[in-house]
Amino acid sequence: MTRRLAQSLLLEVEAGRRLDVAWEASGAASTRERGWIRKLVYGTVRLQGRLDHVLARFTSRAPGELDPGVRAVLRMGAYQILEMDAVPAYAAVSESVALVKAGEGRAAAGLVNAVLRRIAREGAPESSFPSPDNDLEGYLTSWGSHPAWLVRRWLGNFGPSEARALVEANNREPEICLRPIGVPVARAARVLAEAGLCDPLEGAASAGSGEASWIRLLRGADPGAALAAVPAVIQDPAASLVTDYVSPPAGSLVADLCAAPGGKALALSARAGRVVAADRSALRLARVVEGARRIGAPVRAIAADARFPPLRTADVVLVDAPCSGTGTIRRHPDARWRLREGDIGKLAEVQRAILRGAASVVPRGGLLVYATCALEPEENRSQVKQFLARHPDFRIDPADIPDRFLDARGCLSVLPQESGFDGAYAARLRRT
C-alpha cells in the first residue's frame, strides 16, 4: 500500500503537479509510514537523473520511453536498492514486481524483475558515469541529477567548482528550521528541547550566536508539534535572513505584496505595527489568515495583484517576487525538472511589472525590499540594476546583518553551496 501511494505521487509529479502540493493532498503526512514514504518519494525525485542513467544501462529503451507507471516503479525500486540501506534488495525487487504486476501486467513485471535484479547485483559505481574531470557537465547532469541546461547555466555563472558544490548541496536533504515570533529564541529553544523537538545544545547555539533568529529541529521531529509548542513559523534560515534584512522600523506599516503562504508576513509582524499581506490567490491567502490567527499576529490579508497594490502608501513594501526558485531546489527537488530555460526571462518580466507597481506606494524616505529565492542574475542583481536606472530616486540601503550574507553593494546574497541554507537574494531600496 505504501509503495502504491508513492507510485501515485510520482505519477502526479510527472504530470506537472508540485510535489509539496501532491504530498499534502495525498494524506501520506498522517500515516504511520510518513517518514519512509517521504524519503522514498522525495529521494526518487531528487535523484531521478542519476536513477535514469543507471536504468538506461539495463533497459533496451530509454526510461523516458517506458510506460509512466513502469518507469515510476523502476525508479522507486532502484532508489531503494541504491540509497535506502534499511530496505533489503530482495524486498525492493519483490515488492516492485508485485506492484507493477497488479497494475501494468505480467510482461511489465518481468522487465522490472530483470532490471532491478541486475541493479542489485552490479550497483551504480561512479565509474559508470561521465568523469567529472573530462565531462563535468555530463557528470553533474547524470550523477548530480540536474537538467543539462541548468548545469550549463551554473557552470557559466559560478564556475566549475562552485557549480559542482551547488549541485551537491541541492542533493542533500534539508533540515527543518523554525523561527519563533514574539518570544526570544533562547526561550523557544528551551521549550522545544524539553519537548524533545530540538537538541538542547543546538538550540542554545542558535540562540546565542548573535545572528541566528531560527532553531533547527531534530531529524524526524514533527513540525506541527513544534508550532503547537511555541508561536513560530517553519522557515528556512535563508528566508529568516530576508526577514531580518527587511528590518522594518518598530510600529511601521508593512505591505507584503506577494505574501502567501505568509511566513515572512507573520515574522515581520513581530516588529511592525501592522502588516498588510496581499496575494493574487485567495486560496493561498487562507494559509496566511490561519497562521495569523494561530499566533495572534496583526496581519490583514487582502486578495490583490501585486502590480496594483491595494493601498496608497506603506512605510515598508516587501516584494517577495514570484521567481524560478532555483535557490530552493534542495527543498523542492521536483522544481529542477519542472522549470524550463525560457521561464527565467518570462519571470523577469513579471518581476519588473510588480516592482513598478510596488514603487508607486513607497513614500519619500520609505523602503522597498525586493527579494527572490532564485540564484539567477536576471532575477536578482540585473533586475535591481535596471530598476535603479529607471528610478533614480531609490538607492540601496544596507541592513545590519552579518557581512558574510551581503554582496559588494550591500544586497543580501545567500548561496546554498556556501551557507548550507536555501538560496536567497534581497535588495533594500530607500526612496530618497
Sequence and secondary structure as in RCSB ss.txt:
>XXXX:A:sequence
MTRRLAQSLLLEVEAGRRLDVAWEASGAASTRERGWIRKLVYGTVRLQGRLDHVLARFTSRAPGELDPGVRAVLR
MGAYQILEMDAVPAYAAVSESVALVKAGEGRAAAGLVNAVLRRIAREGAPESSFPSPDNDLEGYLTSWGSHPAWL
VRRWLGNFGPSEARALVEANNREPEICLRPIGVPVARAARVLAEAGLCDPLEGAASAGSGEASWIRLLRGADPGA
ALAAVPAVIQDPAASLVTDYVSPPAGSLVADLCAAPGGKALALSARAGRVVAADRSALRLARVVEGARRIGAPVR
AIAADARFPPLRTADVVLVDAPCSGTGTIRRHPDARWRLREGDIGKLAEVQRAILRGAASVVPRGGLLVYATCAL
EPEENRSQVKQFLARHPDFRIDPADIPDRFLDARGCLSVLPQESGFDGAYAARLRRT
>XXXX:A:secstr
 HHHHHHHHHHHHHTT  HHHHHHHHTGGGSTTHHHHHHHHHHHHHTHHHHHHHHHTT SS GGGS HHHHHHHH
HHHHHHHH TTS HHHHHHHHHHHHHHHT HHHHHHHHHHHHHHHHH   GGGS  TTT HHHHHHHTTT  HHH
HHHHHHHH HHHHHHHHHHHTS    EEEESSS HHHHHHHHHHTTSS HHHHHHHHHSSS   EE  TT  HHH
HHHHSSEEE  HHHHHHHHHH   TT EEEETT TT HHHHHHTTTSSEEEEEES HHHHHHHHHHHHHHT  EE
EEE  TTS SSS  SEEEEE     GGGTTTSTTHHHH  TTHHHHHHHHHHHHHHHHHTT  TT EEEEEES  
 TTTTHHHHHHHHHH TTEEE   SS GGGB TTS EEE HHHHSS  EEEEEEEE 
